[in-house]
């Protein structure tokens, strides 16, 4: 059984001979950064349906989340780690705790928006700008830079972006700060990919569509069930294609 702290399951020890983070021999494993709720939790649930094992992170180790319910429903297949991606020391500590483990997929799911997304970029506060840029762009890349070596040479590294991060598709404005942070994330991923030229790894920037979550809001046209199963299929297909792509949940290329 998994060890527990504050009643919450933690990482199960892995046999040194396994060479992977899998708790079930032979099963592929995904490390999902930000899996406590919303799209991240749905990703974890969908990968479990596909026969994968999941290591997922939650920001607050003292609170029970939907990921804990998944862990209880799938004994031995879900491990939970605590990570606030905006804290570099916590990223380093997670890397240390994962020593010796290799994942098939690393997927960073992180994002927030400002309290009034209708504000133009000239209206947003400096505090909001800094907070969103750190959360949506800088911190996901810090995770990727630090944990990339935890992904096998034929593995996949992905990040949850947004179709609103597309510069080419921005014909209506709106949600300007959020758009800008996701465009920055896309640019940073392109820089990361440029430094990985010739890699056998697959790299992907994902646009899940406008989904009804706490972040997406009640007016979003897609449900989680309409987005995430397709998104997972896109990730699985992308595993066999090295290099960086910007894709939506249907597998269509999104213009940068």
NUBA-462481 format. One record per residue (C-alpha): x, y, z. Coordinates in steps of 0.02 Angstrom, whole numbers, padded with zeros to 5 digits, always signed. Example, Ala and Ser with C-alpha at 12.3 -4.5 7.8 and 13.67 -1.06 7.14 Angstrom:
% residues 2
+00615-00225+00390;+00684-00053+00357;
***
This chain:
% residues 256
+00000+00000+00000;+00051+00179-00027;+00122+00271+00122;+00014+00410+00190;+00038+00580+00265;-00108+00681+00331;-00217+00541+00265;-00158+00569+00085;-00067+00438-00022;+00113+00476-00067;+00234+00401-00192;+00252+00214-00174;+00431+00151-00174;+00488+00082-00341;+00601-00066-00360;+00774-00006-00415;+00775-00140-00548;+00618-00075-00632;+00701+00078-00709;+00534+00167-00726;+00405+00254-00618;+00278+00117-00653;+00202+00030-00504;+00133-00107-00617;+00269-00197-00714;+00269-00159-00900;+00140-00020-00892;+00187+00150-00965;+00183+00296-00844;+00142+00480-00863;+00197+00617-00745;+00061+00750-00744;+00105+00916-00664;-00057+00990-00598;-00179+00845-00586;-00288+00887-00437;-00441+00948-00534;-00506+01008-00702;-00411+00959-00858;-00265+00885-00762;-00376+00768-00662;-00469+00720-00821;-00304+00681-00906;-00256+00567-00763;-00423+00476-00771;-00413+00454-00959;-00236+00386-00954;-00290+00262-00822;-00427+00203-00940;-00292+00175-01071;-00196+00061-00953;-00064+00187-00901;-00001+00223-00727;-00003+00401-00665;+00107+00507-00553;+00013+00670-00525;+00053+00825-00427;-00058+00929-00315;-00016+01101-00249;-00078+01082-00071;-00030+00921+00016;-00152+00949+00160;-00308+00948+00052;-00402+00802-00021;-00428+00816-00209;-00509+00722-00352;-00339+00644-00385;-00345+00562-00214;-00511+00484-00263;-00430+00415-00421;-00287+00344-00317;-00410+00254-00204;-00507+00186-00353;-00349+00122-00438;-00237+00047-00303;-00054+00041-00352;-00078+00139-00512;-00086+00320-00452;+00048+00406-00350;+00033+00582-00285;+00168+00713-00261;+00154+00889-00190;+00217+01032-00298;+00186+01217-00315;+00264+01251-00485;+00292+01433-00440;+00418+01380-00308;+00584+01330-00391;+00645+01244-00233;+00494+01128-00239;+00532+01084-00420;+00709+01038-00372;+00645+00936-00224;+00525+00840-00335;+00667+00800-00454;+00766+00731-00308;+00620+00625-00250;+00601+00552-00425;+00783+00497-00431;+00807+00342-00538;+00635+00352-00618;+00603+00371-00804;+00434+00420-00874;+00355+00389-01044;+00268+00559-01043;+00294+00719-00944;+00145+00835-00963;+00136+01004-00879;-00042+01063-00850;-00043+01236-00772;-00139+01394-00801;-00233+01536-00723;-00311+01699-00779;-00334+01872-00708;-00487+01921-00607;-00556+02027-00750;-00507+01944-00915;-00594+02083-01013;-00457+02206-00967;-00343+02265-01106;-00157+02243-01079;-00146+02427-01034;-00272+02404-00895;-00202+02252-00806;-00107+02280-00645;+00077+02245-00633;+00041+02115-00498;-00081+02022-00611;+00041+02029-00757;+00184+01959-00655;+00076+01825-00572;+00005+01761-00735;+00169+01765-00828;+00255+01668-00690;+00114+01541-00674;+00072+01515-00858;+00241+01534-00943;+00394+01538-00831;+00349+01402-00706;+00296+01269-00834;+00461+01293-00923;+00558+01282-00761;+00475+01113-00732;+00516+01054-00908;+00696+01113-00899;+00721+01026-00732;+00627+00865-00764;+00664+00833-00948;+00797+00708-00901;+00662+00605-00815;+00586+00567-00987;+00652+00423-01091;+00739+00454-01258;+00582+00397-01350;+00464+00486-01231;+00355+00640-01247;+00363+00808-01161;+00207+00914-01173;+00129+01069-01102;-00049+01131-01094;-00058+01292-01191;-00213+01364-01275;-00277+01406-01447;-00279+01583-01382;-00089+01576-01379;-00088+01577-01569;-00027+01746-01634;-00086+01706-01811;-00263+01665-01753;-00285+01819-01644;-00410+01919-01746;-00529+01972-01607;-00418+02016-01460;-00498+01987-01289;-00421+01897-01140;-00264+01990-01184;-00157+01949-01033;-00201+01765-01039;-00167+01759-01226;+00001+01843-01201;+00058+01720-01068;+00012+01571-01175;+00099+01648-01326;+00253+01670-01216;+00241+01487-01162;+00233+01435-01345;+00388+01538-01385;+00484+01465-01238;+00439+01289-01296;+00504+01330-01469;+00667+01389-01392;+00676+01229-01290;+00644+01126-01447;+00779+01221-01542;+00903+01168-01410;+00844+00988-01431;+00875+00982-01619;+00894+00803-01675;+00812+00731-01518;+00713+00570-01533;+00588+00638-01407;+00419+00706-01457;+00376+00882-01398;+00202+00956-01402;+00108+01114-01359;-00075+01069-01335;-00232+01173-01362;-00375+01085-01271;-00512+01198-01337;-00619+01313-01232;-00678+01193-01097;-00804+01218-00957;-00691+01213-00804;-00660+01334-00661;-00538+01422-00777;-00639+01410-00937;-00801+01466-00857;-00982+01413-00885;-00994+01490-01059;-00860+01377-01135;-00932+01272-01277;-00841+01109-01237;-00861+00988-01093;-00712+00898-01020;-00778+00737-01097;-00778+00819-01268;-00599+00879-01253;-00491+00764-01149;-00518+00593-01229;-00470+00667-01397;-00323+00760-01321;-00256+00599-01245;-00270+00511-01412;-00172+00653-01492;-00035+00635-01361;-00024+00447-01388;-00012+00469-01577;+00117+00607-01558;+00234+00490-01463;+00294+00417-01627;+00333+00587-01706;+00492+00670-01639;+00505+00859-01635;+00388+00999-01583;+00208+01022-01642;+00068+01140-01588;-00091+01037-01593;-00271+01047-01538;-00374+00912-01454;-00427+00844-01625;-00248+00828-01686;-00257+00979-01800;-00105+01092-01816;-00128+01262-01735;-00035+01406-01820;+00096+01486-01711;
***
